[in-house]
Amino acid sequence: MKYTIFLFSFLLFIWQNVSAQERYAEQVVDSVMVDTYTYAEKDNQKLDLDIYQPAFDSAVDRPVVLFVHGGGFSGGKRDTPENQKFCKRLAEYGYVAVSVSYRLTRQGTATGFGCDCPADEKLKTFQAAVDDLQDATYFLIERWEQFAIDPHKIILAGSSAGAETVLKAAFQPPYCYGLDSGPVSYAGVISMAGAISDINAIYEESAVPALFFHGTSDNLVPYATAPHHYCSEGSPGYLILYGSYSMAERLRELGKPYWLHTTCGGNHAIAGTPKTEYFDEIIEFCYDFVLKGEKKQIHTIIDGEHKGDYPEYNFCTQEKQESNEE
């Protein structure tokens, strides 16, 4: 009898502490479960995804953060230690985090994914990754009750090549997955040093809340509008991309919510740093912009030293001057 009373009191104590925290805005659990599934088989390879869930969680209709790793479409893994840590932290806040593998179509090719890779091959590479991401999404939505997720609250997140993938997927019209609730749009997108090849893909009906992390001196994926890898106009891989600044300007003109997080002088390393250095900003975006539906437009500027032959921006210069005066 005493043991039963003690156990009940202990469980009540745990419940009171968890309920006092704001799920999705604060950490609510310490333990996370991870399961691996094969979501598709293509080109003689199995494509897997890892699902991270809060342990012993009875919540339903949980939002999802679906993460796509980087690696120039020739490398990278869904389950590197840093990607595992990122997904586990998201699950500790109550989200269902999913990290996916996709076809690395530039792996082992003679031209890689730089200026020797023809522009049409680059576009095909983007599309193949998007196709895989949509298949992973379909896998989750088909099992939304099993995984206790909300199909209309799937937030895409990606780094570098993964960011290019999620951006192309996110800014598309709603896709029909056969749900009684109708077609599904992604609920938001988090891009870490990403860009798109068609700025006109962002329009009134396709725009979703977006969080963009980017450095103004990114030597691979342009911060604003410039060729991919800054390839010369005569090279096979010459392809104009529209980076974070250009996408944010487009959303600003449309009156849609966005958060542009600029690191002045930052290079392509920004593709990896937000998962640790700006995790709080990611949580704030997911909670405020997506779950609460706030219609904010924010530009956060991180001071830094301008490097390389890339355009300087007035706000970076002003920020540096203000910083020096303090």
Beta strands, then each sheet from edge to edge (+ up, - down):
strand 1: 32-42
strand 2: 45-54
strand 3: 62-68
strand 4: 96-100
strand 5: 149-159
strand 6: 188-192
strand 7: 210-215
strand 8: 225-227
strand 9: 240-242
strand 10: 258-263
strand 11: 297-302
sheet 1: 1+ 2- 4+ 3+ 5+ 6+ 7+ 10+ 11+
sheet 2: 8+ 9-
end
